[in-house]
Amino acid sequence: MSNPLVSIIVPNYNHAPFLKKRIDSVLNQTYRNTEIILLDDCSTDHSLDILKKIDDERVRLYPNRVNSGSPFTQWNKGVSLASGKYLWIAESDDFCALDFLEKLVPILESNDKITLAFCQSYLIDENDNIKNSFAENYRFLYQTNRWENDFIDSGKSECIDYLLKNNTIPNASAVLFRKEAYEKSGGAPGNFKLNGDWMLYAKVISQGKFAFLAEHLNYFRVHSNTQRHKARRASHAFPEMLEIQSFITKTFAVDPEKVRDAKRQVSEWWVGGLPHQGWLRKGFLRENIKLYREFAPMYAALWLRIIWHFTYAIGWYFLYITGLLTVAKKIRSALFPGKYFEH
């Protein structure tokens, strides 16, 4: 087997507590033909001090003098500095098995139509405790065992059947990209704040095929400082989702009913997230009025759904402050089996 160079890009911002575990899992990969590009986006903790102490001839450090404002801008910066045939964006708060590259590189080498390959992930907390396997999320969300085994599929079918509605690749740290396909896609959208990874995956796999490895090689950290945790309070997540749907529908012939169903799902997420947004932040009213006008034609009375969700949120907050939320969730799961994810 050939031994192509892999460029490992580690974009960091304020992840000092997790950096040692991340860097150790990168430096000690059993696949050795790598270059390691460390990025720091003006961290305000002691991240940069940690990064400066790393002593390995494969490592290059590029700290920013001004914060970029977007993790996806950092991804693209790393790619512009990369020389490898393949790219691995190893997020600084995650870590991985030491044979991650050894398992994924041969998949891309076996078929030049495969634009990216990704593996199964465990979700972990701040203390490295496993919360659950993402395999459970796949089964719950899609009611299928598709992700129980390795497979290769066309990017077109994945975009139409899955990415139109959901991001089926949960974490960039689990992905190995073909650099040529990444660059041809135009890179991650730097104007996106939350869903730039989702758009990038759609653009990359639309060029050919992709591969999934069912083995758990990635540990995806979920904590209070992750983008996913902040998403519920951000209205800009929803225009980004609509833009992703627009890209897919313009690239492929998609059944109009599927498009409407996907857009309706985004509207449901928006309505459900409204009570949790920062109401006093600048632009709250302007952004959400625009979204209301976008989604209103799809409902007879969208305003009634909004009132219902605010009432529902107030009820759950009351259960939280009275200590009854855990009991209520158990009752809900018993009454509606399979509808609510228990983790």
C-alpha positions as CSV (number, residue, x, y, z in Angstrom):
1,M,0.0,0.0,0.0
2,S,1.2,3.5,-0.8
3,N,1.9,5.8,2.1
4,P,0.5,9.3,1.3
5,L,1.1,12.3,3.4
6,V,-1.8,13.3,5.7
7,S,-2.2,16.9,6.9
8,I,-3.6,17.0,10.4
9,I,-5.1,20.4,11.2
10,V,-5.8,21.2,14.9
11,P,-7.9,24.4,15.2
12,N,-8.0,25.6,18.8
13,Y,-9.8,28.2,20.7
14,N,-9.9,28.1,24.5
15,H,-9.6,24.4,24.8
16,A,-6.6,24.3,27.1
17,P,-8.1,21.6,29.4
18,F,-8.4,19.2,26.5
19,L,-5.3,20.0,24.5
20,K,-2.9,17.4,25.9
21,K,-5.3,14.5,25.2
22,R,-6.0,15.8,21.7
23,I,-2.3,16.4,20.8
24,D,-1.2,13.1,22.3
25,S,-3.7,11.2,20.2
26,V,-2.4,13.0,17.1
27,L,1.3,12.7,17.7
28,N,1.1,9.0,18.6
29,Q,-0.9,7.8,15.5
30,T,0.3,4.4,14.2
31,Y,0.2,6.0,10.7
32,R,3.3,8.1,10.8
33,N,3.5,10.0,7.4
34,T,1.8,13.1,8.7
35,E,2.3,16.9,9.1
36,I,0.6,18.6,12.0
37,I,-0.7,22.1,11.6
38,L,-1.6,23.7,14.9
39,L,-3.9,26.8,14.8
40,D,-4.8,29.1,17.7
41,D,-7.6,31.7,17.2
42,C,-6.5,34.2,19.9
43,S,-7.3,32.0,22.9
44,T,-7.9,33.8,26.1
45,D,-6.8,30.8,28.3
46,H,-3.3,29.3,28.4
47,S,-3.8,27.2,25.2
48,L,-1.0,29.0,23.3
49,D,1.5,28.2,26.1
50,I,0.6,24.5,25.8
51,L,0.9,24.6,22.0
52,K,4.3,26.3,22.0
53,K,5.8,23.6,24.2
54,I,5.0,20.8,21.7
55,D,8.4,19.4,20.4
56,D,8.0,17.4,17.3
57,E,9.6,18.0,13.8
58,R,6.2,17.3,12.1
59,V,4.5,20.2,14.0
60,R,4.0,23.8,12.8
61,L,2.2,26.4,14.9
62,Y,0.2,29.3,13.4
63,P,-1.4,31.6,16.1
64,N,-3.7,34.4,15.0
65,R,-3.2,37.9,16.1
66,V,-6.9,38.7,15.7
67,N,-9.8,36.3,16.3
68,S,-11.1,35.0,12.9
69,G,-14.8,35.0,14.1
70,S,-15.5,31.6,12.6
71,P,-14.1,28.1,13.2
72,F,-14.7,27.4,9.5
73,T,-12.4,30.2,8.5
74,Q,-9.7,28.5,10.6
75,W,-10.4,25.2,8.8
76,N,-9.8,26.8,5.5
77,K,-6.6,28.5,6.8
78,G,-5.3,25.1,7.8
79,V,-6.1,23.6,4.5
80,S,-4.3,26.5,2.7
81,L,-1.2,25.6,4.7
82,A,-1.5,21.8,4.1
83,S,0.6,19.7,1.7
84,G,-1.0,16.3,2.2
85,K,-3.1,14.2,-0.1
86,Y,-5.6,13.8,2.7
87,L,-6.9,16.2,5.4
88,W,-7.9,15.5,9.0
89,I,-9.5,18.4,10.9
90,A,-8.8,17.2,14.4
91,E,-10.9,19.4,16.7
92,S,-9.0,20.5,19.8
93,D,-11.5,19.3,22.4
94,D,-11.9,15.8,20.9
95,F,-9.5,12.8,20.8
96,C,-9.2,9.5,18.9
97,A,-8.0,6.0,18.8
98,L,-4.3,5.7,17.9
99,D,-5.1,3.7,14.7
100,F,-7.6,6.3,13.4
101,L,-5.5,7.1,10.3
102,E,-4.3,3.6,9.9
103,K,-7.9,2.5,9.4
104,L,-9.2,5.4,7.3
105,V,-6.3,6.1,4.9
106,P,-6.7,2.7,3.1
107,I,-10.4,3.4,2.5
108,L,-9.6,6.6,0.5
109,E,-6.6,4.9,-1.2
110,S,-8.8,2.0,-2.4
111,N,-11.1,4.2,-4.5
112,D,-10.4,7.7,-5.9
113,K,-14.1,8.4,-6.2
114,I,-14.4,8.5,-2.4
115,T,-14.2,12.1,-1.4
116,L,-14.3,11.6,2.4
117,A,-14.4,8.7,4.9
118,F,-15.6,8.9,8.5
119,C,-15.9,6.6,11.4
120,Q,-18.3,5.9,14.3
121,S,-18.0,8.2,17.3
122,Y,-18.5,8.0,21.0
123,L,-19.9,11.1,22.7
124,I,-18.0,12.0,25.9
125,D,-18.3,14.6,28.6
126,E,-15.7,17.0,30.0
127,N,-14.1,14.2,32.1
128,D,-13.8,11.7,29.2
129,N,-16.8,9.7,30.4
130,I,-18.7,8.0,27.5
131,K,-22.2,9.4,27.4
132,N,-23.3,7.1,24.5
133,S,-22.4,5.9,21.1
134,F,-23.6,8.0,18.2
135,A,-24.9,4.7,16.8
136,E,-27.8,5.1,19.3
137,N,-28.5,8.6,17.8
138,Y,-28.6,7.1,14.3
139,R,-31.0,4.4,15.4
140,F,-33.2,6.9,17.2
141,L,-33.3,9.6,14.5
142,Y,-33.6,7.4,11.4
143,Q,-35.1,4.1,12.7
144,T,-32.6,2.1,10.7
145,N,-29.5,-0.1,11.3
146,R,-27.8,1.5,8.3
147,W,-24.9,2.8,10.4
148,E,-24.3,-0.5,12.2
149,N,-21.9,-1.7,9.4
150,D,-19.3,-0.3,7.1
151,F,-20.6,1.0,3.7
152,I,-19.8,3.1,0.7
153,D,-22.5,5.1,-0.9
154,S,-23.1,7.9,-3.5
155,G,-22.9,11.5,-2.3
156,K,-26.0,12.3,-4.4
157,S,-28.2,9.8,-2.6
158,E,-26.9,10.9,0.8
159,C,-27.6,14.5,0.1
160,I,-31.1,13.9,-1.1
161,D,-32.1,11.2,1.4
162,Y,-30.4,12.5,4.5
163,L,-28.4,15.7,4.4
164,L,-31.4,17.6,3.0
165,K,-32.9,17.3,6.5
166,N,-30.1,16.4,8.9
167,N,-26.3,16.4,9.3
168,T,-25.5,12.7,9.3
169,I,-21.7,13.3,10.0
170,P,-21.8,14.4,13.6
171,N,-18.2,15.6,14.1
172,A,-15.4,16.8,11.8
173,S,-12.8,15.0,14.0
174,A,-14.2,11.7,12.7
175,V,-13.6,12.6,9.0
176,L,-10.7,12.2,6.6
177,F,-11.1,14.4,3.5
178,R,-9.5,14.0,0.1
179,K,-7.8,17.4,-0.2
180,E,-8.6,17.8,-3.9
181,A,-12.3,17.4,-3.2
182,Y,-12.2,19.8,-0.2
183,E,-10.6,22.5,-2.4
184,K,-12.9,21.9,-5.3
185,S,-15.9,22.4,-3.0
186,G,-14.7,25.9,-2.2
187,G,-14.0,25.0,1.4
188,A,-16.0,25.5,4.5
189,P,-18.3,28.6,4.3
190,G,-16.5,31.2,6.5
191,N,-19.7,33.3,6.8
192,F,-21.4,30.4,8.6
193,K,-21.3,30.3,12.4
194,L,-22.8,26.8,13.2
195,N,-23.5,24.7,10.2
196,G,-20.5,25.2,8.0
197,D,-19.4,21.6,8.5
198,W,-22.8,20.4,7.2
199,M,-22.6,22.5,4.1
200,L,-19.0,21.4,3.5
201,Y,-19.9,17.7,3.7
202,A,-22.7,18.2,1.2
203,K,-20.4,20.0,-1.2
204,V,-17.6,17.5,-0.9
205,I,-19.7,14.3,-1.2
206,S,-21.8,15.7,-4.0
207,Q,-18.6,15.2,-6.1
208,G,-18.6,11.4,-5.9
209,K,-18.9,8.8,-3.1
210,F,-18.2,8.7,0.6
211,A,-17.4,5.8,3.0
212,F,-18.5,5.0,6.6
213,L,-16.5,2.9,9.0
214,A,-18.6,1.4,11.8
215,E,-15.7,1.1,14.2
216,H,-15.6,3.6,17.1
217,L,-12.3,5.5,16.5
218,N,-13.4,9.0,17.5
219,Y,-14.3,10.5,20.8
220,F,-16.6,13.6,20.3
221,R,-16.7,15.9,23.3
222,V,-20.0,17.6,24.2
223,H,-19.7,20.3,26.8
224,S,-20.9,23.9,27.6
225,N,-18.4,25.6,25.2
226,T,-19.3,23.6,22.1
227,Q,-21.0,25.2,19.1
228,R,-23.7,22.5,19.3
229,H,-24.5,23.6,22.9
230,K,-24.8,27.2,21.8
231,A,-26.9,26.5,18.7
232,R,-30.3,26.5,20.5
233,R,-29.9,30.2,21.4
234,A,-28.9,31.3,17.9
235,S,-31.3,32.3,15.2
236,H,-28.6,32.4,12.5
237,A,-28.5,28.6,12.5
238,F,-31.8,28.4,10.6
239,P,-30.9,30.6,7.5
240,E,-27.8,28.4,7.3
241,M,-29.9,25.3,7.2
242,L,-32.1,26.8,4.5
243,E,-29.0,27.7,2.5
244,I,-27.8,24.1,2.7
245,Q,-31.2,22.9,1.5
246,S,-31.0,25.4,-1.4
247,F,-27.6,24.1,-2.4
248,I,-28.8,20.4,-2.5
249,T,-31.9,21.2,-4.4
250,K,-30.1,23.3,-7.0
251,T,-27.4,20.6,-7.4
252,F,-29.7,17.6,-7.7
253,A,-33.2,16.9,-9.0
254,V,-35.1,16.7,-5.7
255,D,-38.8,15.8,-5.3
256,P,-40.5,19.1,-4.4
257,E,-42.5,17.3,-1.7
258,K,-39.2,16.3,-0.1
259,V,-37.9,19.8,-0.2
260,R,-41.1,21.1,1.5
261,D,-40.9,18.4,4.1
262,A,-37.2,19.3,4.9
263,K,-38.0,23.1,5.1
264,R,-40.9,22.3,7.4
265,Q,-38.6,20.4,9.7
266,V,-36.3,23.5,9.9
267,S,-39.3,25.6,10.8
268,E,-40.2,23.2,13.6
269,W,-36.7,23.4,15.0
270,W,-36.9,27.2,14.8
271,V,-40.3,27.4,16.6
272,G,-39.0,25.0,19.3
273,G,-35.8,27.0,19.8
274,L,-37.5,30.4,20.0
275,P,-38.1,30.3,23.8
276,H,-34.4,29.5,24.4
277,Q,-32.9,32.3,22.3
278,G,-31.3,35.3,23.9
279,W,-34.2,37.7,23.6
280,L,-32.3,40.8,24.5
281,R,-29.4,40.3,22.1
282,K,-29.0,42.8,19.2
283,G,-30.8,41.6,16.0
284,F,-33.2,39.2,17.8
285,L,-36.4,40.7,16.5
286,R,-35.1,41.5,12.9
287,E,-33.7,38.0,12.4
288,N,-36.8,36.2,13.8
289,I,-39.4,38.3,12.0
290,K,-37.6,37.4,8.7
291,L,-37.7,33.7,9.6
292,Y,-41.4,34.0,10.6
293,R,-42.2,35.4,7.1
294,E,-40.2,32.6,5.6
295,F,-42.1,29.8,7.4
296,A,-45.6,31.3,7.9
297,P,-46.9,30.2,4.4
298,M,-46.3,26.6,5.4
299,Y,-48.9,26.8,8.3
300,A,-52.5,27.9,8.8
301,A,-51.5,29.7,12.0
302,L,-47.8,29.7,12.8
303,W,-48.3,32.1,15.6
304,L,-50.4,29.5,17.5
305,R,-47.5,27.0,17.3
306,I,-45.2,29.6,18.7
307,I,-47.5,30.3,21.7
308,W,-47.8,26.6,22.3
309,H,-44.0,26.2,22.4
310,F,-43.5,29.1,24.8
311,T,-46.1,27.6,27.1
312,Y,-44.4,24.2,26.8
313,A,-41.0,25.7,27.6
314,I,-42.3,27.5,30.7
315,G,-43.8,24.2,31.9
316,W,-40.5,22.4,31.5
317,Y,-38.6,25.2,33.3
318,F,-41.0,24.9,36.2
319,L,-40.3,21.2,36.4
320,Y,-36.6,21.9,36.3
321,I,-36.6,24.4,39.2
322,T,-38.8,22.1,41.3
323,G,-36.5,19.1,40.7
324,L,-39.2,17.1,38.8
325,L,-37.7,17.3,35.3
326,T,-36.0,13.8,35.4
327,V,-39.2,12.2,36.6
328,A,-41.2,14.0,33.8
329,K,-38.8,12.9,31.2
330,K,-39.2,9.2,32.3
331,I,-43.0,9.5,32.2
332,R,-42.8,11.2,28.7
333,S,-40.6,8.3,27.4
334,A,-43.0,5.7,28.8
335,L,-46.0,7.4,27.2
336,F,-44.3,8.0,23.8
337,P,-41.8,5.1,23.3
338,G,-39.4,5.8,20.5
339,K,-40.3,9.4,20.1
340,Y,-37.9,11.0,22.6
341,F,-34.2,10.3,22.9
342,E,-33.5,9.5,26.5
343,H,-29.8,10.7,26.7
